[in-house]
């Protein structure tokens, strides 16, 4: 083990060049780098050095870490980041591995929560690695979102094995994910890893840690040991597994086999779900956030994922009229339907409108990506009636929130979010259909729709979704109201998507937006253009 000074301007241990920071969490930082001797890409992780490792001989520490990770790498080939070099740096430890596929889960969670189906899929991948490790007598003891790498196609790689070893000391790298027994200094075993898995899945669906970092090890450990954990609101059928993993007594913690069965059942149900949707899904509600001034795409707290584990394109903007701060995980009441917006007049239908098109026409995708939904408390069922003037293949959908629109048959709300000030966001779609329509209502908008979209544009440019705006932001008059349109391309789970957003004001600070998103290759199809024209022609903001 070589002692080095930390500097991004120097080589680590005279050999590894730091190229790009990839994640940061309490006690741990990670970089993409390069081994200058072999010129191969590597990943370097700098972790706070646990107290027991400071007391060990440097060579013994390095040998144990590399041997333990190598042993597990043989059991789970490709699913474990095998450590091939260890570097000591004062109170920190560098571990060097081959560069894993994907990105750290901590990076993805920086964009907001994921739906419970994707959380179950990632959780099962992590559980497979932990189960194999436990059978070999190996405990991770240091699991956190920064140690879980997620690939676009769903594969999971777990890093950090060997750092804690068999030490009886508490884990000190990322204290928010420490188990109560670790916080008490009692060491850990397989049950400790299960607690950390529960904490990670909790954060995936809720968009916030089960226990927040308190700014210091001891304060965070006290919170882990003593503070109650609020039941997850957005976990749906995943909730029992998460709460079972987060039992404070390790003896009472749900065993691996039961968790595996629960996660497998959720994923199987998603694959088998090909029935026609006939009712709304449960409404998600936020908690206790004070109202804040918002614009259509400004998201000060969280950027929830709307469908099927999408972790990029839907992260920042909510179709033009994004209900920013008040639609974070902290902003609504815990029960009851969202209040209907206070619309001063019911908008009258406008002539069919369609945005300009620049993507070459292609046949619709024959293998759309499956969508998934989340659940919490049950909302009232909407009215599903076919109006006399409904186009072929559409029906008039009237939402509990008060708006109505013609939707393709089989569509329904797949996620609903509400804010304490009456704002809401409803995502409409169908299982197996990669397209979505998002309707957002907000009570705290700025007065210039074009300026609002400019803020959305600025926000999207700062996110890693390969964002590209198409054309200018256009002022429009829609149903007699002042509005604006914007179109853009972005990448969601490896699929290039195109979005048209129209936002419009119905009062001093109130307004709606519609966001229509499809695979970019299918944008110009007759069906998709007809659907967009139908949405714009038939949307009504008041109760019908």
N, C-alpha and C positions, 0 to 999 in steps of 0.2 A: 504494500500500500504506500502510495507516494503522497507526501504533503504538498499542497499547492495553495497559492493565494487566488481568491476569486477575482476575476476580471474578464469582462466580455471582450477586452482588447487583446487578451493573451490566450495561448493554448492551455487548456486544462491538462495538467501533468505533462506539458510539453508535447502533447500528441493530439488532443481533440480540440478542434475549432468549433466554437459556438456560432451557429448560423442564424437561428430564429427561435425566439421564445414561443412555446406552444401551450403552456398552461401554468397557472399559479394558484396555489391554495395555501391555507395556513400550514406552515412547516415544510412546504415542498414547492419546488419550481422545476420545470422541464424545458429542455431545448432540443431542437433538431441540430445536429452537428455533423462533423466529418472527421474520420480518422485520417490524419494527413499522411500517415505512413502507408496505409493500404488504399486510401482514397475512397473507402466505402462509407455510405451514410450511417450514422449512428444516432441514438437518442441518449441524452445525458440527463439524469435526474438528480437534483441536489436536495437532500432531505436533512432536516434537523437531526443531529446525531444523538440517538437515545443514550441515556446515562450509562446503561450497562455496557454499551459498545465503547464508550470512552475509557472504560476500565480494562477492556480486553487488549491483548497484544494486537497490533495492527495486522500482522501477517495472518494470525488466527482468524480475525474478523473477515478479512478478504477471502480466505480459503473457504470459510463456512458459508458465506453468502453466495459465492460462485458455485460451490458444490451443491447447495440446496436448490438453487434455481435450475442448475443443469439437470439434477435428478428429476425434478418435476417436469422440465422440458421434454424429457424422454417419455414421461407418462402422458402428457398432453402436448404432443408436437404441434407447433404453430399457434397454440392458445396461451402460451406463457412467454413473457419477455425474459429470455435467458441472459443473465449478467455475465459478461466476459471480462470486466475490469472494474475495480473498486478504487476510489481515490479519496483520501482523507483531506479535509480542508477545515482546520480549526474545529469548530463545533458542528460542522456539517459533513455529510458523506455524499460523494458522487458515485452513482452506479451507471455503468455504460452498457447499453444493450444494442442489438440490431434494431433498426427503426421499425416499429410495429406498423401494420396497416391501419388506416383510419385516423381518428383524432381522439384525444382524451374525452371521456364523458363530461368532465368538468367544463370543457369548452362548449360542448353542446348544451349543457344546462345553463350556460351563460345567456343563451337565447330564450330560456323559459322552459316550462314543463313539457313532457311528452305525454301522449295518450297511454292509457293503462295497458293496451295490447303491446305496444313497443316496449314499455317498461317491463312487462312480463317476459318478452323475448330476450331483452338484454339481461334481466335478472336470471333467467334460466341458463344463459351462456356462462355467466359468472358462477352460478351454482355448480355447473358441471365441472369447472376447474377446481373450485373449492372442495367438492366431493372427492375428486381424484387426489387432491393434496391430502385431505384428511385420511384417506385410506392408506396413504404412504406415511402417515404419522407426522405430516407437515402442517403447521398452522401459519396462515399469512400474518395475522396480527396487526396489520397496518393498512387495511383496505380503505380506500376512499375513491371518489370519482376520478381523481387524477391518476389513479392506478388502473383504471379500466379504459381500454381503447376500443372504440366501436367503429366498425367498417360500414361503408355505404350499404353493402348487401346483407348486413346483419351480424357478421362475425364479431366475436369478442376476444380480445387478448388481455390477460391480466398481468400486470407488472408488480414488482415490489416484494416478491418472495425472497426469503432469506434475511431480510433486514432485521426482523425481530428475533428470529430463531426460536429457541426454547426458553428465552429469558422469562423470569417471573415479574419483571418490572412492567409498569404500565406503558402503553403506547403513547408517545409524545409527538408524533409527526403531525397528525391532523386530528386534534382532540375532539372536534365536533362529531367524529365518527367512532370514537372510543366507546367501548361497552361500559356499563356501570361497574363491572368487576375490574376492568382496567383502570377506570377512574379512581377506584378505591385502592389501587396498587396491588391487586390480588393476581395479576398476570392474566393469561387467557388461554383458551383452547379453541376447538371447533365452534363452540357456542359463541365465542367472541366474533369469529368471522361471520356467523349468521346474523348477529346484531348489526354489524357493519353493512351487510347486504340489505337488511331491512331499512336501515337509515338511507342507503343509496336509492332504493326503490321509492321510499317516501319522498325524497327530494325530486326524483324523476317526475312523479305525478303531481306533486304539490307546487313545485317551483321554488321551494325554500327548504332548508335543512330541517330535520326533526328537532335538532338542538343547534341553535346558532352559536357561532364562535363569540366568546365574551371578551376578547381582546387580551387574553392571557391564559396560560395553561391551567393554573389552579382554578381560576374563575370558570373556565369552560368545563373542567372536570366536575366542579361542584354542580353545575347545571345538568350535566349528563347524569350524575348520581341522584339528584333530588327533584328536578323539575318534571312535572307531568308533560306528556307529549299529546298534543291535540290530535284527535282522530283525523285521518286524511279525508278530505272532502271530495277529491277528484279521482279516487282510486278504483271506483266501481267494484267489480268482483275481486279485484286484487287486494282490497282493504283487509280481509281476514288474515291473509298471508303476511302482509306488512305488520299488522298489529301483533300477530303471533310471534314474529321475529323480534319485535321490540318489547318483549316482556323483560322486565328488569332482572328477574331471577333466572339465571342461565339454565337451571334445572327445568323451568317451566317453558323455556323457549321452544317453539315449534321445531321438530327435527327436520333434517334435510329431506327425507323421503316424503313427508307430508307437504312441504313447500314445493318440491318438484312436481308432485301430483297436481297441486293447485295451479301452478303456472302452466303445466302441460294442458290441463283442462281448459284454461282460458284461451290458449292458442288454438286448440282443436275446435273450440266453439266458434272462433273467428273464421277459421277455414271452412267450417260447415254452414256458416250463416249465409245462405243464398235466398232467403225468403224475401218477399216483397215488403218493404217498410210500410207500416200503416199508422204509426203513432210517433209522437216526439220522444226523444231520449230525455233522461233527467236533466234538470237545470243545474249548472254549476254556480256556486255563489262565492263571492269574496268576503273578506272580513274586515270591517272597521277602518277602512282607509278614509281619511278626510278628503273632501272634494278638492281637486286641484285643477288649475287651468289646463286645458288639454287642446291639442290639435289633432288632425286626422291621423297622423302617423307618428306622433311623438310619444314614446313609451318610457316613462321615467323609472318604472319598477320592474316589470317583467314582460316577456314577449311570448305568450303561450303559443304552443303548436296546436294547430286546429284539426288535422286529419292524419290518421294512419302513420304516426311517427314521423311526420315531416319535420325536419329540423332546420330548415333554412328559409324558404321563400315566404312562409306565412308568419315568420317570426316578428317582423317589424311593423307591417302596415296592415290595417284591418279594412282593406278595400277602399281606401279613400277617406272614410270618416273614421279612423281608428279611435276607439274609445280608450285612449291611452291610460293615464294613471289610474282612473277609477275602475279599470277592468283588470287590474293586477290581482295577484292572489290575496290581496289584503283589503279589497274594497267593497264587499257586499254583505248583506245579511245572510243568515244561515237557513232560512226557510221561506216558502211562499213564492208565488210567481213574480216576475218582474213587473213593475208598474208600467202601465201604458204611457207612451209619450204624450205630452200636452201639446197636441197639434191644434193650431188655431183654426185651420181650415183643411178640409180633405182635398188633397191635390186631385186635379182632374187628369184623365189620361192624356198623354201627349202622343203625337205621331211616332211611328216606329223610328228608332234611331240606332245607328250602328257605327262603331268607330272605324276609322280607316284601317286598311290591312296591308301589310307588307311581307308576310310570310307566305311562301309558295303553297298552293293548295295541295294537300295530300289526303289519302284515305284515312279514316279514323283508325286510331291504334287498336290492334286486335288483342293486345294483352295489357289492359289497363292495370295499374298498380292497385291493390286492394286498399280500401280505406277502412278506418276503424274508428270507434267512438268511445267515449268515456261516460261515466255515470256517477251520480251522487244522489241528491234528493229528487223526488219525482215531481215533475211539472204537470199542469193540466194538459189533457190531450187537445190538440188544435182541431179546428173544423176542416175536414177534407171533403170538399164538394166540387163537383164539376160544373162550372158556369156555362151558360148557354153559348157564350162567345169564346170558350176555351179552344185554342188551336188543337188540331189532332195530336194526340200523344201528351197533352198537358192537362193539368187540373188546377182549379183555383185553391190555393193554400192560404188560410187565414191563421196567423200566428196568435198565441195567447198575448203577446206584447201589443197587438193591435194592427200591425202592418199586414198586407196581403200581396200576393204576387202569383202569377201563373208559373207552375213548376212542371218539369217533366214527370210523367207518371212514375211512381216508385220512389220519388225523392222525399226526404223528410229532414228535420233538423238533426244534425249529428253532433253538434255541440252548442251550448248556450252559456253565455257569461253575462253577469249582471253587476252593476255598480250601485252603491248606496244612494247615489244622486239620481237614479232613474235611467242612466245610460245602460245600453246592452249591446251585445254582439251575438248574432245567430249565424252559424255556418250550416248551409243546406247542401245536401248531396245524397249519394246512394252508395251502398256497399258495392265495390267492384268498379265504380265509375271514378276516374281520376279527376273529373271536373268538380268545381265547387262554386257556389254563389254565397257570398258573405254579406249580410245586411247588418249595418251598424247604426245605432241611434245614439247621439250624444247631446248633452245639455250645456256644455261649456266649450263652445267653439269660437274661434276668431272670426272676424267679419268678412274676410277676403278669401274666398275659396281657392283662388290661384295661389295666394301666399301660403295657405295651408298645405297645398300639394308640394310647394317648394320645400317646406320643412320635411315632408315625407321623403322627397327625393334626396335631400341631404342625409337623412337618417339611413336610408337604404344603401347609400354609397359607402357607409362605414361598416357594413356587415359583409361577412364572407359568403355571399350567395350568388356571386358572379352577376351582380345587378347591372342592367343596362336599360336606361330610359329610351323609349321609342318616340321620337318627335318632341314637340313642345307641349307644355301644359296649356290646355285650351280652356278659356272661359266659355261657359254655355249658359243658356236659359233652359231649365228643365221643369216642365209642368208649372210654368209661371214663376219659378224660383231661381235665384242666382246660384250658379254652380260652376264646377270645373271638372275636366277630364284629364286623366293621365294614364299612359300605357307603359309597361315595362316587361323586360325579360329577366328571369332569375332561374337559379338551379335549385331543385328540391329533391333530395335523395338521389342525385345523379340524373334526374330528368329535367330537361330544359322546359320551362313553363312560361306562358305569356299571360299577363293580367291586364284587364281593362278596369279602371276605377272611376266611378262618377260620384262626386260628393255634392250635396246641395243644402242650402240653408232654408229652414222653414220659419225662423224667428230670429231674434237678436243673437242668440247663442245656441240655438237648437238646430239640428239637422240630421240628415241621413246620408249614408253612402251605400253603394252597391259595388261589389268587387267580383268580377267574373274571371276565373282562372282555369285554363286548359293546358294540356301539353302543347308546346309551341308548334310542333309538327302538325297538329290537328286544328290549329286556330282557324284556318280559312275554310274548313269544311262547311258545307251547306247547313248541316244540323247545328253546328256550334254557332254560326252566325245568326241562324234563325232563333236559337235559344236566347242569345244576348238581346236581339231585337224584341223578343217577347217579354223578357224581364223588364227592359226599359219602358216598353209600352204599357205594361199592366201593373207595375208596382204602385201601390197606394199606401200612404203613410199612416192613415187613420183606421179605426175599426170599420169593417165593412158590414 
